[in-house]
Amino acid sequence: MKFKPVEQIAVGLDFGLGSGKKVIPVGRLAMRDGVIYFEYDGAFLKQGLDLSPSILPLDPGVKSFDRHLFKGLPGAFNDSLPDGWGRLLFDRVLKSNELLPNDASPLDRLAYVGHTGIGALVYDPDQRDSQPDTEVSLDMLAQKAADVLEGDVGEVIAELLALNGSSAGARPKAMIAVDANHKNIIHGVSNVPSTHQHWLVKFSNTDDGIDAGAVEYVYSIMAKEAGIEMMGTHLFEAEKGAGYFACKRFDRNTPEGEGRAHAHTACGILHSDFRTPTLDYKDLISLTQGLTKDIREAEKMYRLAVFNVLAHNQDDHSKNFTYLMNSRGEWKLSPAYDLTFSSGPGGEQSATVCGRGKNINLTDLQELAQKTGLDKEFATQVIERVQDALSSWSTLAKEYSIHNDTAALIQKRLGV
């Protein structure tokens, strides 16, 4: 990949509707003297598709944003950029071009995302290299990811970057396409054959145990049993360790039958830096209710709050909650993701419960329901169902070959 700096980016929406439907022009981003500006396309303003209600209201005129957050990008477009693993790969490419990470502006990075990012937003010029529908080996990708973490570069970087899309998070991952039998795996960043669907697969980083994939897979089983909405999950076999966790992508396999959905994180909507935990589940439930206008979606967020607290998933920061908008401008909470055993800052939940981040108890969870207008009986039923689902941890840990020490540690923290 050769680095080509850009000064302007055309933003569009591609819902993948087919039938000759084209990308919807949204507007244009430009950068002058270190400041990023955005202006809506006049025709887009008339369509009423409010892609970021609080930060990008549907008003004419040129807008600029806080330069200290997201380097001046509005949250909707910052959500398109990879962080963690994806940013590491791109920065390694810059280094191979004798450049520093700060030599690439946010617009340069969006140009590399092009038409392959998470959600329906697309960017032109699209500087990403196209990829063939070739088969991939998960074991080989896992080894190459390990090579990168140990400092390797070159062709290893190029292949992993081609499979990364704009995925977020610190763990190495790849965008793949999988057939119905979970046997044939090919590149899945761009369009895929009708025989395949878009999935995301994760690999261990230097801080994970070799059974991290199995732990997350068992958590997905327990979450579904607890009534949490999730996409399909699978544990692929691995030469080393208990397997690779994979999840079907919610932005590409939409219930409306559209090819893509506009995806916007709570981090991007609220302009809340996920690295500085400031959100409470009261805020998240209120945001869900206000955005979707549907009490059932708010109830989904409450279920997620209860599960995260009781399952010791403390990495529940603002980028781990996403909202989806379809081509009619209707919002819903995305299926849950990144549910696994994790520790938060200072041993606390990243998202607090009624102001409490540590030693959260059942009374706090009941108070959360009461303060957000949810029914007390509903809250009790949610808590009991989550507790019942988590009680299967020990059995499932044995079934999926999770190391005894790992299983015992998690068992102790779950308290079931």
Buried (B, 14 or more C-beta within 10 A) or exposed (E): BEBEEBEBBBBBBBBBBEEEEEBBBBBBBBBEEEEBBBBBBEEBBEBEBBBBBBBBEBEEEEBEBEEEBBBBBBBBBBBBBBBBBBBBBBBBBBBBEEBEEEBBBBBBBBBBBBBBBBBBBBBBBBBBEEBEEEEBEBBEBBBBBBBBBEEBBEEBBBBBBBBBBBBBBBBBBBBBBBBEEBEBBBBBBBEBEEEBBBBBBBBBBEEBBBBBBBBBBBBBBBBBBBBBBBBBBBBBEBEEBBBBBBBBBBBBBBEBEBBBBBBBBBBBBBBBBBEEBBBBBBBBBBBBBEBBEBEEBBBBBBBBBBBBBBBBBBBBBBBBBBBBBBBEEEBBBBBBBBBBBBBBBEEBBBBBBBEBBEEBEBEBBBBBBEBBEBEEEEBBEBBEBBBEBBEBBBEBBEEBEBBEEBBEEBBEBBEB
